[in-house]
Amino acid sequence: MGDEDWEAEIIKPHVSSYVPVFEKDRYSSGANGDTFNRTLASSSEMGDGSSRRDHFMRSGFASGRSLGNRGFSNNKFEEGDSSGFWRESSNDCEDNQTRNRGFSKRGGYQDGNDSEASGSSRRGGRGSFRGCRGGFGLGSPNSNYEQDEGTQRSGGIFGSRRSALSGADNGDTFQSRSGSGSGRGGYKGLNEEVITGSGKNSWKSEAEGGESGDTQGPKVTYIPPPPPEDEDSIFAHYQTGINFDKYDTILVEVSGHDPPPAILTFEEANLCQTLNNNIAKAGYTKLTPVQKYSIPIIQGGRDLMACAQTGSGKTAAFLLPILAHMMRDGITASRFKELQEPECIIVAPTRELINQIYLEARKFSFGTCVRAVVTYGGTQLGHSIRQIVQGCNILCATPGRLMDIIGKEKIGLKQVKYLVLDEADRMLDMGFGPEMKKLISCPGMPSKEQRQTLMFSATFPEEIQRLAGEFLKSNYLFVAVGQVGGACRDVQQTILQVGQYSKREKLVEILRNIGDERTMVFVETKKKADFIATFLCQEKISTTSIHGDREQREREQALGDFRCGKCPVLVATSVAARGLDIENVQHVINFDLPSTIDEYVHRIGRTGRCGNTGRAISFFDLESDSHLAQPLVKVLSDAQQDVPAWLEEIAFSTYGPGFSGNARGNVFASVDTRKNYHGKSSLNTAGFSSSQAPNPVDDESWD
Ligand SMILES: Nc1ncnc2c1ncn2[C@@H]1O[C@H](COP(=O)(O)OP(=O)(O)OP(=O)(O)O)[C@@H](O)[C@H]1O
């Protein structure tokens, strides 16, 4: 049972997770088809037309909820028991030792139960971090420990995972977040809505619980700010980097029957004038490899699984051809209807990512009659519904919220022609796979033969590829740009051996050297995100944080402050690992390495995007990260990075003499698995792959 999960299970109705924006100036201190046409070409070869070779706290301060009863002692973070500092391997309950500690010397933090309203004017002692509701230390030892985001956290994974817990020895009450949710059974996207029962209207969730008030927790009232209306903001973009043209040298492999030829230019895509105008306004002059191959495939009506490195333009690779089709075929202009029937549904695992995709859809559909709408958890359902009923051709949604809206009969599926799974490996793993299966078997959803299904990611474990067959037509095409699951070569990767007790010191040292350059710091748990953000705040490094225990408003604020540079450091859990496209992120620091190599690839892909360069530094803890040595060596060598000798040694000693860092192990799907698949499968009993897929109980707040 992972730490994160316990946290997520606990409901505390009123206190939000408040994690601050720390500002310096604010404080004084498929198994189908066995014959394949394979096209292996580098885009540059395509480019010169010659040879497609055929074979191939706001200041303020972090959440007291997470650390409410913990604190500092002697100006140090307490470093727990045998489970070690912040490994928190047992669970969130913690033992008595680490609870109920306040700051014995530093102090200056708020009572963990301050409300948002009251917290804004509070000041701690030493640090003067204002604006907190919550805060570290000083939480009431008898308070319900931890807090849920509210009604959207209910139900367990695949039903009632646990009912109730009583806190270890200290009187804390641990409430299962299941409550009525677990009673209803069903599946939730972690920290998110509950999908329940069967049949019409059986998806109860935040919507019904929160908004109609018949179940647990407070209403979700957050209404996100409206998207920008002015053209400059809609088309704001950052520059491609010096390595953008090098994309052309990446090998591309297309497998499956009868793939259409790649296109080399936007003109060849034969898009309508409005789309071309929008592409130009977005600053796109040249296609990226994944776009060169995916656009004609999608325009040709084929299903697609596409794997391309982080930051290489996968979003436009599906949006542009879908929009082109819509324009060509003509769509019913959006108009008010109680039941909307979108032609396209796009799902992605996190709220911020789906919102980003929505903004891209809005940008490319600017000036057309196509209306995109976004809906995601943590926001008021009524608001989403009001947006939807005004017209919806493209619905961008997180899975839980999507099922809610369908259950409320605001969205009908009959007209769906395009179903897009972004971060598809994540969407099909144990966390979201069941929900996606429900989606495709919803009443009205056209069968896979009748719709076009498109999957995109930078990573595609083999098991997940096999599962995907259920969603895709048997003749789907597989596009692999570079090594499937490989890291972006524009990211300079450094692995440092840092023991858990030295990590904070090292982090500060690195951040001081970095100065004001934008940096994402990844940690493994929500609590630690708060903790490290606070620590950096103490060190007077302007920091904010994002994780699943923060309210949506706070998450968006944090992201906004990071994007605009107000807070150059963002401490994040894996909720921010995938898809987020933030300008000018020059560094990623893995304070903790993630549990899977795929997650590592996604995390470091927040930098080095679109031909820009970036740096990733990862702390490798010998005690806990040895299992990653082998895949790390492979990722590093595939991306032509230096591999430290010590890491190779660990990889070798862990995996024996057969291991070669350069050999293709079974770490990644190197190719379309249909070619390797001989009926073997490592699916678990639920029909979902257990390997590679993040363990949902350890998982972060995916929506
Ligand atoms: N052809 C292009 N020309 C210029 N910029 C582009 C082009 N295609 C995409 N971009 C820009 O590159 C950035 C990265 O694109 P995108 O977010 O779609 O990457 P991705 O492949 O989906 O990454 P990830 O795997 O992290 O989700 C975006 O800012 C996007 O606007």
The ligand as an SDF file (V2000), in Angstrom:
LIG
                    3D

 31 33  0  0  0  0  0  0  0  0999 V2000
    5.5320   21.8020  -36.2120 N   0  0  0  0  0  0  0  0  0  0  0  0
    5.7670   22.5490  -35.1620 C   0  0  0  0  0  0  0  0  0  0  0  0
    6.4490   23.6970  -35.2690 N   0  0  0  0  0  0  0  0  0  0  0  0
    6.7000   24.4660  -34.1800 C   0  0  0  0  0  0  0  0  0  0  0  0
    6.3100   24.1590  -32.9340 N   0  0  0  0  0  0  0  0  0  0  0  0
    5.6280   23.0200  -32.7730 C   0  0  0  0  0  0  0  0  0  0  0  0
    5.3210   22.1680  -33.8680 C   0  0  0  0  0  0  0  0  0  0  0  0
    4.6270   21.1240  -33.3950 N   0  0  0  0  0  0  0  0  0  0  0  0
    4.4990   21.3110  -32.0690 C   0  0  0  0  0  0  0  0  0  0  0  0
    5.0990   22.4450  -31.6930 N   0  0  0  0  0  0  0  0  0  0  0  0
    5.1900   22.9780  -30.3230 C   0  0  0  0  0  0  0  0  0  0  0  0
    6.0450   22.0950  -29.6070 O   0  0  0  0  0  0  0  0  0  0  0  0
    5.6680   22.0440  -28.2450 C   0  0  0  0  0  0  0  0  0  0  0  0
    5.5350   20.6000  -27.8070 C   0  0  0  0  0  0  0  0  0  0  0  0
    4.4300   20.0180  -28.4600 O   0  0  0  0  0  0  0  0  0  0  0  0
    3.4900   18.9560  -27.7270 P   0  0  0  0  0  0  0  0  0  0  0  0
    3.1070   19.4700  -26.3790 O   0  0  0  0  0  0  0  0  0  0  0  0
    2.4160   18.5950  -28.6520 O   0  0  0  0  0  0  0  0  0  0  0  0
    4.5360   17.7710  -27.5290 O   0  0  0  0  0  0  0  0  0  0  0  0
    4.2530   16.2470  -27.1690 P   0  0  0  0  0  0  0  0  0  0  0  0
    4.9710   15.4430  -28.1710 O   0  0  0  0  0  0  0  0  0  0  0  0
    2.7910   16.0140  -27.0230 O   0  0  0  0  0  0  0  0  0  0  0  0
    5.0020   16.1430  -25.7800 O   0  0  0  0  0  0  0  0  0  0  0  0
    4.7140   15.1540  -24.5240 P   0  0  0  0  0  0  0  0  0  0  0  0
    5.1910   13.7970  -24.9090 O   0  0  0  0  0  0  0  0  0  0  0  0
    5.5100   15.7500  -23.4220 O   0  0  0  0  0  0  0  0  0  0  0  0
    3.2350   15.1810  -24.2820 O   0  0  0  0  0  0  0  0  0  0  0  0
    4.3830   22.8310  -28.1430 C   0  0  0  0  0  0  0  0  0  0  0  0
    4.6880   24.1000  -27.6200 O   0  0  0  0  0  0  0  0  0  0  0  0
    3.8960   22.9330  -29.5600 C   0  0  0  0  0  0  0  0  0  0  0  0
    3.1280   24.0950  -29.7940 O   0  0  0  0  0  0  0  0  0  0  0  0
  1  2  1  0
  2  3  1  0
  2  7  2  0
  3  4  2  0
  4  5  1  0
  5  6  2  0
  6  7  1  0
  6 10  1  0
  7  8  1  0
  8  9  2  0
  9 10  1  0
 10 11  1  0
 11 12  1  0
 11 30  1  0
 12 13  1  0
 13 14  1  0
 13 28  1  0
 14 15  1  0
 15 16  1  0
 16 17  2  0
 16 18  1  0
 16 19  1  0
 19 20  1  0
 20 21  2  0
 20 22  1  0
 20 23  1  0
 23 24  1  0
 24 25  2  0
 24 26  1  0
 24 27  1  0
 28 29  1  0
 28 30  1  0
 30 31  1  0
M  END
$$$$
